[in-house]
């Protein structure tokens, strides 16, 4: 998709491209159609509430495509383990921790390949995985919800497993997304509830949590095309004090993190998305209208609003209003539209749905679980 194809859209359509939205249910009912047609989002994210069956899910995503004049990114958090949106319709997938505990790099690649292939069959083109958190034994004791979602206890371990997982995933035509930059493994709480505080210094962050990102960014194969920014607070590296309830700005709304650290210091040039702006780390301290504007000004290309249609509308209307008033920098708007267009250029249309192949992949997952002695349970 040429970048000028998005630059030539109406202002209302351009603003829609900056949003990655959730849908309320399993069907394109009148309410859902109205939401999609009003916002015309650049992306749609699917959760367990949207999943009833494989053909139903494929029909839902195909229907979303048909409603939108610009082909959307269609994403999901399909990590495996606790975060498995397909478990109602597909053999539950093993967690990253299980694979790492078995020392099974081939298992990481198999998980990436199976995940990518089944998601492509269902109509997706983006997977919000892998998690890049480093979970040491000390960090395992924290209540941040990341215990089983990480591939490693050290930068090298995370890098090794992430690399082979990402290769398996993206060779199928899926786009992966590294999360949650710049690393929230040291946060003491779950950002679904509150803003986790990460008290590492800039130097410690570079040496630990950022080290796998830096290595992947420096490779010349452009393997990393999407990064998700966390809602963590970083008091020792982010000096912009106090506009969310007196706390530091969360990383997702911080120009210092998104633009200065990620883009300028580390040189990352591709798509950047927020974590869900309805999560407690944001919603308890900041109205959605303020959150979307601040996220965009911080340097985010796309904002995730994942649950409630009225909040999605409020966020869209707020950013559109600011744009109409001429208060969104034109260069920022153009830069994000170019990055969105660039990633949409490389995504592939989905293959025909093949139920037999879907079943074969489900059986492969069961065999992988057996090999890893993986017992699944729980959700997030």
Secondary structure, 3 states (H helix, E strand, C coil): CCHHHHHCCCHHHHHHHCEEEECCCCCCCHHHHHHHHHHCCCEEEECHHHCCCHHHHHHHHHHHHHHCCCCCEEEECEEECCEECCCCCCCCCCCHHHHHHCCCHHHHHHHHHHHHHHHHHHCCCEECCCECCECCCCHHHCECCCCCCCCECCHHHHHHHHHHHHHHHHCCCCEECEEEECCCCCCCECCCCCCCECCCCHHHHHHCCCHHHHHHHHCCCCCCCEEEECCCECCCCCCCCCCECCECCCHHHCHHHHHHHHHHHCCCCCEEEECCCCCHHHHCCCCHHHHHHHHHHHCCCEEEECCCHHHHHHHHHHHHHHHHCCCCCHHHHHHHHHHHHHHHHHCCCCCCCCHHHHHHHHHHHHHHHHHHCCCCCCCC
